[in-house]
Amino acid sequence: MPDERFDVMVIGGGPNGLTCAAYLARAGAKVVVLDKRFELGGTMSTDDYSTPFLYNLCQFALPLGRDLPPYQDLELERQAIRLMEPDPSLAFVPAGGGEPLVVRRDGTGLDGRLRELFDAVDQAVLPLLYTAPQPVDEVEQRMSSGNGGGAALELAKMTPQQLGEAAGDARARGLLRYLCGLAGFFAPDEPLGLMGAFLVARMIRPTIVVGGTKTLALGLFRAGAAAGAQYRIVSDVDRIDVGGGQVRVATRDGREFAGRAVVSTLDPKTTFLDLLDAGVVPEPLRQAAQAWQFEPAGTFIGHFGIKGQPPIIGTEQASQALLQVVGFADEAAVARHLEAVSQGRLPEEPSGHLSVTTRHDPLQAAPGPYGPLHTLRYDTLAPYQPDTGAWDRRRALEYRNRCWDFLGRQTAGLAGARLLFSFSDSPLDLERRFRTAKHGSVRQGALTRGQTFANRPHPDASGTRTPIPGVYLGGGGVHPGIPGSLGGGYNAARAICQDLGLERWWPEPAVRRAPVTAGT
Amino acid sequence: METFDVIVIGGGISGGLPAATYLQKAGLKVAVIEAKPELGNFCPSHETWPETLDSPHASINFSGNSPALEDLELVSKYGFRLKTTPVVLGTTHRDGTNCLICYDPQRTAENFAKHSQRDGETIFGIQNRVLEKMVEMNELAFYSPHPDPGKFEEILKICAYVMGRDIDELETMTAPELIEQTFEADRVRQTVLCPVALHLQGAPLARGQGAFAVALSLFYTTGLAIGGNEALVDAVTECFLDHGGTIYTNCPVERIEVHDGRASAVILSERAALPGARFEARKAVISNVGARKTLELLGEDVMRAADDRLASKMKHWKMDERGSTVTSWLIQGEMPWGSADFDPLIKRAHLIYRAFDSWQGAKDYLWAMVNNNTWAAFGNLIEILDYGQCDPHAVSPDGQRVIRGEEALPYPLRGLGGPEAWDSPLRDELLQKRHDVMDSIAPGFKARLIEAYQWTPIDIWRVNQAAIFGQVLGGDFSEDQWILDRMPYRMPIRSLYMSNAVWPLGLTWMAAGYNAAQVVAEDLGLRNQPWWTHRPVAWFLRNIERLLEPLTLEPVAVGR
């Protein structure tokens, strides 16, 4: 006998799960969100660890802000969920000196033709996020005949190496190769595809959330709770059973929930191979799940809370950028780093990017007493399984210290600051914290061309519906797969509304109504 | 600009959030305005290390005392889960002994009798009388809006009754004196003193108040929330939102507007996510930010015009008697308690104190605290929590767990560099020495230690604006700031109420917020709600067997 009954059960209280629940609850469904963790928000988690600093544990620079349909539909701005668009957005500070390259949100700093390509891919892909996907060939075909779609495709066909070559300026080449790495494209010769290109394009115009990324997730939660959705934290789901016109979900601590539909926001391997009984998963889906590719490496993130002035990197203007890429002499150095980490080797230096969070949002550190206090986040791409031995606490601590020492050498002024608190997560730590952060990446599987659009995760399931009755996908492992887009949860809500005969109360998203170059 | 019936400044778990939720459920339109990104800022859970749980600040869950569990359907509807262990609290000592106060008086007596047969009999009698008066005392002492002289008299009577003495006698005794007169074994004496000494139920050396505080400290339940304390915040928040409440986070408040002697609006700071926004309060403003900060938000002139004496009291509200210092240790395996052979039940306890080396040491400690002698006080009294005893989610699959320790120490650091020296290498020195203290009561602790974090009083103040000088309970409980002399719930400015710096202390038992809601609801004629009827501790006592059942987890599923 289930402990509780609902219309819809959402597995995972991350951004997608919270989005899905809020939309469905407003449509009148009785919804419950089950999350393994002690809190909601998933990879949009921000924590202060009860220290005077706020640490964005996983997602920080978001690809979308005001364009997010849930931001509009759920009226989050009125709820004091405020977004910021830092400008300049990026800086590449060459190791060993030399003038830094600073890139602004409008692309200033990059080659003119490249900016056009980024704009084109942005305009072409954005409208495709919030709708059921087509096969990728068809998308590309329509785009090739559409107005401006050709430019988008030109970028999508480029490999990281070709993108670097197109950049011209040596620093821009280094920066773009680095951004490809952040997007999960480690190999020099893997074409970015439309989604990969879109992700890179969006890194030039990031959004951050005032009060930390979790504030956005909390806005989604509040909208859902106000509509009657229920939330059960510390609910680690370990099985989904279907049959008899209902779905049942069980947690590791022995509770059972039943409903008409379940939305899994977990990756395809977990959903189809671990949670569902092998007998109910159609063979093609099972094979797709088995063949599903996670990224070869992830991110090591160090969080540092300092008392004193924030460091200067390169120039004052470069120091104002949201993401300050440091430690790479040139594109070749970036390429070596990416190659090393994707092959399980720790790179020679923990080069990466620094964000001084509090330069942009002072609320992310306490105002005092005895300040000034600043929050630094440092990201460096790192192997998921280092060949020198798996990540453990000791190795992670050593690596965090290495990052801190490295930052001290790459910046000016840090020696005068006192380090009050530091935390860090290796790629393995991120995976252990967040059930969706496989291999320490926020994407639940690489965004390579073969794993996007209708192939995310498989043509039978990419529209969030699956062939298994009552089972839906709504996370990063289903189209669109862009972290921070909330698209998976949004699309799942639309499909479930239709299937359960609920009224879809929200309008077509503005990004769909905008003039588009591609077919719909 | 939006208008609400009630605006609550500060969404903390002890006061603001429960007050808001009761009033919203009673039909008012309520907004909670919080400076930090999350509500219950001081009552969080953290996965400081992956797959472990820690609630370093508000750590023990006292919600078992609160009628809110039933009134607000926190368990039955909003998924809150509480667990406890057979031991309410215990102490462990370097000599290999321990003292365990258990929910079952017989079991407490059994443990105390290992120290002294007579003390075993004494505690059995006291604990049974406490159980008899548990609900009544909680209602009178904690879940009533004080000052209330009538109820105050009743509280003193019950204190005397449970200790088996006359009120007149208690009124002339300090805490150590009463304890000496009641128990003969030193370890037992140290144990009974420690909650009074750490939690500041009263100034232990104050005659009268110190003795009553010993009795009052016996009326607590202790437990741990599944998922850590943030689970409690989440459940109350969900209830608040479900009934239509509004939350603004990242919104520091700049000012409380008073017009014609009435608190009428709240204005946000320019730093807020809604910079400079103004919210009008039709019926009430509840301040959960403490005495000093409330004065600042009102403006001293405004407060002086309303009540000059109270304005002075707020300006000089005592906060510096003790600042909290907290350590979270990540260890491999279980706590290696040195006294596990003496009474093995300690291996199942969630709350254990390191409580002095001798009875004389305990008295010296009190004196060191009063005299601001930080190093003399150090290492004597540490509250130690083991989350994994109640919540298997708190222990990682490879057996790592967080042990959390809190020690209150004098804040000023005179002669040691002043308060800012809490940021100096002193903080590391403190941490290293605390490792040694732990190793002395749990041999092998240091060998199991993987990593640790340390919070000083100024870290805590930085985290929690209401915790000036690291004082986390709403102000000192000195003789001039005790039950009848704390901040009033109903302020001399019309429509203005307090839910912090009031009686009783701010904790996860949500008493201050419950009481603030009572006062506002009474003033607005809304107190008679059919759901607002439950008695404190009643749910806990009814469900104790279930709360004691350990929660177990299936192994992680791989492939089906």
Interface residues (C-beta under 8 A of the other chain):
Chain A: R37 F38 E39 L40 T46 D47 D48 Y49 S50 T51 P52 L54 Q79 A80 I81 R82 V210 G211 G212 K214 T215 L218 R222 A225 A226 G228 Q230 Y231 R232 I233 V234 D236 D238 R239 R252 D253 G254 L273 D274 L275 L276 D277 A278 K307 P362 L363 A366 P367 G368 P369 Y370 L373 R393 R394 L397 R418 L420 F421 F423 D425 D429 R432 R433
Chain B: K36 P37 E38 F42 P44 S45 H46 E47 T48 W49 P50 E51 L53 P56 H57 K77 Y78 G79 R81 I226 G227 G228 E230 A231 D234 T237 E238 L241 D242 G244 T246 I247 Y248 T249 N250 C251 R271 A272 A273 L274 V326 L330 D391 P392 H393 S396 Q400 P419 E420 D423 I450 E451 Y453 W455 I458 D459 W461 R462 V463 L551 T552 L553 E554 V556 A557 V558 G559 R560
